[in-house]
């Protein structure tokens, strides 16, 4: 994809300046200037997210979960490979209230790639082509999920210049009070917990205990999945029953479904 040469030069200069500044303030938290709490207590709920390019499966599971008035954020990678019919499915999902986010042009591990090729190289190879192509196809994005959850302070700061909010990953079966998969209203960097059947922490009762903790403490839990299927037989697959049980709990307990960008608006308007 061709990117305006002047814009590319400006971006390269900006990245060089940015890296110099970051080297001076490397111990400073990105979100340290955000200190005030919410003006009002948020409604407890869940942000369900999906990664990669399983558009057909996402579209199918949306039909299954409609009775729960759910919504989700679909983070798309390798956008240029999608078929015309899949693009229309994404637009239909967006029309129904779901969010379409970015997951990389070529699905790179951000932190090691940036270290090898620099900030400008990472943006030029992974981020800018994706933003432009999705914009051209009437699917502009404002949120991003890191492939493989790979990120560091440099990539976070780079991407918070391009997106309103970004999502990484967290792992393990810590007690609900110790888990890191809750929306932090002082940060634009989220951590989601994987709910695919292949993850070591997979357990529907455990996932529901996190949602229960969110309900009791007015929190918003963030989950991520990949390919929704009836029966999981491989990696990166989430069974329908997992999603149904989570959505059923949210609906029955008067909790709320959030898109990732809605969390940014909560942070911004606190």
C-alpha positions as CSV (number, residue, x, y, z in Angstrom):
1,X,0.0,0.0,0.0
2,X,1.3,3.5,-0.9
3,X,1.5,6.0,2.0
4,X,2.1,9.6,1.3
5,X,5.9,10.2,1.4
6,X,5.7,13.5,3.3
7,X,3.5,11.9,5.9
8,X,5.9,9.0,6.2
9,X,8.9,11.4,6.7
10,X,7.0,13.3,9.3
11,X,6.1,10.1,11.0
12,X,9.7,8.9,11.0
13,X,10.9,12.2,12.5
14,X,8.1,12.1,15.2
15,X,9.1,8.5,16.1
16,X,12.7,9.5,16.5
17,X,11.8,12.4,18.8
18,X,9.4,10.1,20.7
19,X,12.1,7.5,21.4
20,X,14.5,10.1,22.7
21,X,11.9,11.5,25.0
22,X,10.9,8.0,26.2
23,X,14.5,7.1,27.0
24,X,14.5,10.0,29.4
25,X,11.2,9.3,31.1
26,X,11.3,5.5,30.8
27,X,10.2,5.0,34.4
28,X,7.1,7.2,34.1
29,X,3.8,5.5,33.7
30,X,1.9,6.3,30.5
31,X,-1.3,7.0,32.4
32,X,0.2,8.7,35.4
33,X,-1.5,12.0,34.6
34,X,-4.9,10.4,35.0
35,X,-5.8,10.5,38.6
36,X,-9.4,11.4,39.2
37,X,-11.9,8.6,39.8
38,X,-15.2,8.2,38.0
39,X,-17.7,10.9,38.9
40,X,-20.3,8.1,39.0
41,X,-20.0,4.4,39.7
42,X,-20.0,2.5,36.4
43,X,-22.6,-0.2,35.9
44,X,-20.9,-3.6,36.3
45,X,-20.5,-5.6,33.2
46,X,-18.3,-7.3,30.7
47,X,-16.4,-6.4,27.5
48,X,-16.2,-9.5,25.3
49,X,-13.5,-9.2,22.6
50,X,-12.5,-11.4,19.7
51,X,-9.2,-11.5,17.8
52,X,-8.0,-12.4,14.3
53,X,-10.1,-12.8,11.1
54,X,-12.8,-15.4,12.0
55,X,-15.5,-13.1,10.5
56,X,-17.8,-15.9,9.3
57,X,-17.8,-17.5,12.7
58,X,-18.3,-14.2,14.5
59,X,-21.3,-13.5,12.3
60,X,-22.8,-16.9,13.1
61,X,-22.3,-16.6,16.9
62,X,-23.8,-13.1,16.8
63,X,-27.1,-14.7,15.7
64,X,-26.9,-17.2,18.5
65,X,-26.2,-14.6,21.2
66,X,-28.8,-12.0,20.0
67,X,-31.4,-13.1,22.6
68,X,-29.1,-11.8,25.3
69,X,-28.8,-8.3,23.7
70,X,-25.1,-8.7,23.7
71,X,-22.4,-6.7,22.0
72,X,-18.7,-7.3,21.5
73,X,-15.5,-5.9,19.9
74,X,-14.1,-7.7,17.0
75,X,-10.3,-7.0,16.5
76,X,-9.4,-7.8,12.9
77,X,-6.0,-8.7,11.5
78,X,-4.9,-9.1,7.8
79,X,-7.8,-7.0,6.7
80,X,-6.7,-7.0,3.1
81,X,-7.3,-10.7,2.8
82,X,-11.0,-10.5,3.7
83,X,-13.5,-11.3,1.0
84,X,-16.2,-8.9,-0.1
85,X,-18.9,-10.9,1.8
86,X,-16.8,-10.8,5.0
87,X,-16.5,-7.0,4.7
88,X,-20.2,-6.7,4.5
89,X,-20.6,-9.0,7.5
90,X,-18.3,-6.7,9.5
91,X,-20.3,-3.7,8.5
92,X,-23.5,-5.5,9.5
93,X,-22.0,-6.3,12.9
94,X,-21.0,-2.7,13.3
95,X,-24.5,-1.6,12.4
96,X,-26.0,-3.8,15.1
97,X,-23.9,-2.0,17.8
98,X,-20.7,-4.1,17.9
99,X,-17.3,-2.5,17.5
100,X,-14.7,-3.3,14.8
101,X,-11.2,-2.8,16.0
102,X,-7.7,-3.3,14.7
103,X,-5.4,-6.3,15.3
104,X,-2.5,-5.6,13.0
105,X,-1.8,-5.5,9.3
106,X,0.3,-8.7,9.4
107,X,-0.2,-9.8,13.0
108,X,3.2,-9.0,14.4
109,X,4.6,-9.4,17.9
110,X,4.8,-5.7,18.6
111,X,7.5,-5.5,21.3
112,X,10.3,-7.6,19.6
113,X,9.5,-6.2,16.1
114,X,9.7,-2.6,17.3
115,X,13.0,-3.4,19.0
116,X,14.5,-4.8,15.8
117,X,13.0,-2.3,13.3
118,X,12.3,0.8,15.3
119,X,9.1,2.8,16.0
120,X,8.7,4.0,12.5
121,X,9.2,0.6,11.0
122,X,6.6,-0.9,13.3
123,X,4.1,1.8,12.4
124,X,4.8,1.6,8.7
125,X,4.6,-2.2,8.5
126,X,1.8,-3.0,11.0
127,X,-0.3,0.0,11.9
128,X,-0.6,2.6,9.2
129,X,-1.6,0.3,6.3
130,X,-4.2,-1.3,8.4
131,X,-5.7,2.1,9.5
132,X,-5.8,3.4,5.9
133,X,-7.3,0.2,4.4
134,X,-10.0,-0.1,7.0
135,X,-10.8,3.6,6.7
136,X,-11.1,3.3,2.9
137,X,-13.6,0.4,3.4
138,X,-15.8,2.5,5.7
139,X,-14.5,0.6,8.9
140,X,-12.4,3.2,10.7
141,X,-11.0,1.9,13.9
142,X,-10.3,3.6,17.3
143,X,-9.2,0.6,19.3
144,X,-6.4,-2.0,19.0
145,X,-5.6,-5.4,20.4
146,X,-2.0,-6.6,20.4
147,X,-1.3,-9.9,18.6
148,X,-0.1,-12.5,21.1
149,X,-0.5,-9.8,23.8
150,X,3.1,-8.6,23.0
151,X,3.7,-5.0,24.1
152,X,5.8,-2.7,26.2
153,X,6.0,0.9,27.3
154,X,7.3,2.1,23.9
155,X,4.6,0.3,21.8
156,X,1.9,1.4,24.3
157,X,2.9,5.0,23.9
158,X,3.2,4.7,20.1
159,X,-0.3,3.2,19.8
160,X,-2.0,5.5,22.2
161,X,-1.1,8.2,19.7
162,X,-3.0,6.3,17.0
163,X,-5.9,4.7,19.0
164,X,-8.1,5.8,21.9
165,X,-7.7,2.6,23.8
166,X,-5.6,-0.6,23.4
167,X,-5.9,-4.2,24.8
168,X,-3.2,-6.6,25.9
169,X,-3.6,-10.0,27.6
170,X,-3.3,-11.6,31.0
171,X,-3.2,-15.2,32.0
172,X,-3.7,-17.6,34.9
173,X,-6.4,-18.6,37.4
174,X,-5.8,-16.1,40.1
175,X,-8.5,-15.4,42.6
176,X,-11.0,-12.9,41.3
177,X,-9.7,-10.1,43.6
178,X,-6.2,-10.6,42.2
179,X,-7.0,-10.9,38.5
180,X,-5.9,-8.1,36.2
181,X,-8.6,-8.5,33.6
182,X,-10.8,-5.7,34.9
183,X,-11.2,-2.3,33.3
184,X,-9.0,0.3,35.2
185,X,-10.7,3.7,34.9
186,X,-7.3,5.3,35.2
187,X,-5.8,3.6,32.1
188,X,-6.2,3.4,28.4
189,X,-4.4,0.1,28.3
190,X,-6.7,-2.9,29.0
191,X,-5.8,-6.5,29.8
192,X,-8.1,-9.2,28.8
193,X,-8.3,-12.8,30.0
194,X,-8.5,-15.6,27.3
195,X,-11.5,-17.8,27.4
196,X,-10.6,-20.2,24.6
197,X,-10.8,-23.9,25.6
198,X,-7.1,-24.4,25.0
199,X,-6.0,-21.9,27.7
200,X,-4.8,-23.4,31.0
201,X,-7.2,-21.2,32.9
202,X,-10.2,-22.4,31.0
203,X,-13.2,-23.1,33.3
204,X,-16.7,-21.7,32.8
205,X,-17.3,-21.7,36.6
206,X,-14.0,-19.7,37.0
207,X,-15.1,-17.2,34.3
208,X,-18.4,-16.8,36.0
209,X,-16.7,-16.2,39.3
210,X,-14.9,-13.2,37.7
211,X,-18.2,-11.9,36.4
212,X,-19.7,-12.3,39.9
213,X,-16.8,-10.4,41.4
214,X,-17.3,-7.6,38.9
215,X,-21.0,-7.5,39.8
216,X,-20.3,-7.3,43.5
217,X,-17.6,-4.6,43.1
218,X,-19.0,-2.5,40.2
219,X,-16.3,-3.6,37.9
220,X,-16.1,-4.4,34.2
221,X,-14.3,-7.7,33.3
222,X,-12.5,-8.0,30.0
223,X,-12.4,-11.3,28.1
224,X,-10.9,-12.2,24.8
225,X,-11.6,-15.1,22.4
226,X,-10.8,-16.1,18.9
227,X,-12.9,-18.5,16.8
228,X,-16.3,-19.4,18.3
229,X,-17.4,-23.0,17.6
230,X,-19.9,-25.5,18.7
231,X,-17.2,-28.0,19.8
232,X,-13.6,-27.0,20.3
233,X,-11.1,-29.3,18.6
234,X,-8.0,-27.1,18.4
235,X,-6.3,-24.0,19.6
236,X,-7.8,-20.6,19.6
237,X,-11.4,-21.9,19.7
238,X,-14.1,-20.8,22.1
239,X,-17.2,-23.0,22.5
240,X,-20.7,-21.5,22.1
241,X,-21.6,-22.7,25.6
242,X,-18.9,-20.6,27.2
243,X,-20.2,-17.5,25.5
244,X,-23.8,-18.4,26.2
245,X,-23.1,-18.9,30.0
246,X,-21.3,-15.6,30.3
247,X,-24.0,-13.7,28.3
248,X,-26.8,-15.5,30.3
249,X,-25.2,-14.4,33.6
250,X,-24.9,-10.8,32.4
251,X,-28.5,-10.7,31.2
252,X,-29.9,-12.4,34.4
253,X,-28.0,-10.0,36.7
254,X,-28.9,-6.7,35.0
255,X,-25.2,-6.2,34.1
256,X,-24.1,-4.4,31.0
257,X,-22.2,-5.4,27.8
258,X,-19.5,-2.9,26.7
259,X,-17.5,-2.4,23.6
260,X,-13.9,-1.4,24.1
261,X,-14.4,2.1,22.9
262,X,-17.2,2.6,25.4
263,X,-14.7,2.0,28.1
264,X,-12.5,4.7,26.6
265,X,-15.5,7.1,26.8
266,X,-16.0,6.2,30.4
267,X,-12.4,6.9,31.1
268,X,-12.5,10.2,29.2
269,X,-15.7,11.4,30.8
270,X,-14.9,10.4,34.4
